[in-house]
Amino acid sequence: MNRLEHKVAIVTGSSSGIGKAIALRFGAEGATVVVTARRMALCEETVARITQKGGKAWATQTDVTDERQIERLLEETVTRYGRVDILVNNAGIFGGRRLAETTTEAFDSVMNVNLRGTFFCCRAGFAQMKKQGGGLIINISSVAGVQAWAGTGVYSASKHGIMALTKSLADEGRPFQIKVSAICPAGVADELVDASSEEILRSEKIDPYDIAETAIYLAMLGPSAVVHQIVVDRLGAEW
């Protein structure tokens, strides 16, 4: 099925993990996918996977912590394809230490990628979608963006910040037909993106393609429907 045919989608952090799964599924559904991350060789591998199955994709290197690179990403995408219908802000890193053990450098690193990077992408994507008359922004947050545990303080703070950006931007985007949603996954088996279905079934973590299907669901909602937050938790999780 080509449910996203004629749509142009940017997926940050799509060289691996959740981002790669989303890019592959978007490509399979007919979207033109802009695959972008810091590791260009892996981006090109994702593009090859999409095009080998008849999809359309383009790889470009981007560091989300650099606002000029984000602006260039949007400009080049619009020059190539004329618009940006879907922007998935997936690029992120984990920082898992107790707060008393967390260095300032570690704090800055997590915030720069997760929160600052998402802000830069939201700002640039929103500006383009406002010009073209609408679009969809999907921010990949976490269950740690709606809860927090010992050892997750800095990561949770960055993901809580993403939730605040999402809710504020959703309110600001309503008059311009810009939808803004957040997906909040629990532990995802990122390393199993290229695994067999049997290997994924044996994992205790969430299938990355379940997150990709959630993104497709958001992209397929009718013009009058929006879901602002989806929590995808592990079966039997307690918190």
Stockholm file with secondary structure:
# STOCKHOLM 1.0

chainA/1-239         MNRLEHKVAIVTGSSSGIGKAIALRFGAEGATVVVTARRMALCEETVARITQKGGKAWATQTDVTDERQIERLLEETVTRYGRVDILVNNAGIFGGRRLAETTTEAFDSVMNVNLRGTFFCCRAGFAQMKKQGGGLIINISSVAGVQAWAGTGVYSASKHGIMALTKSLADEGRPFQIKVSAICPAGVADELVDASSEEILRSEKIDPYDIAETAIYLAMLGPSAVVHQIVVDRLGAEW
#=GR chainA/1-239 SS CCTTTTCEEEEETTTSHHHHHHHHHHHHTTCEEEEEESCHHHHHHHHHHHHHTTCEEEEEECCTTCHHHHHHHHHHHHHHHSCCSEEEECCCCCCCSCGGGCCHHHHHHHIIIIIIHHHHHHHHHHHHHHHHTCEEEEEECCGGGTCCCTTCHHHHHHHHHHHHHHHHHHHHHGGGTEEEEEEEECSBCGGGTTSCHHHHHHCSSBCHHHHHHHHHHHHHSCTTCCCCEEEECCTTCCC
#=GC SS_cons         CCTTTTCEEEEETTTSHHHHHHHHHHHHTTCEEEEEESCHHHHHHHHHHHHHTTCEEEEEECCTTCHHHHHHHHHHHHHHHSCCSEEEECCCCCCCSCGGGCCHHHHHHHIIIIIIHHHHHHHHHHHHHHHHTCEEEEEECCGGGTCCCTTCHHHHHHHHHHHHHHHHHHHHHGGGTEEEEEEEECSBCGGGTTSCHHHHHHCSSBCHHHHHHHHHHHHHSCTTCCCCEEEECCTTCCC
//
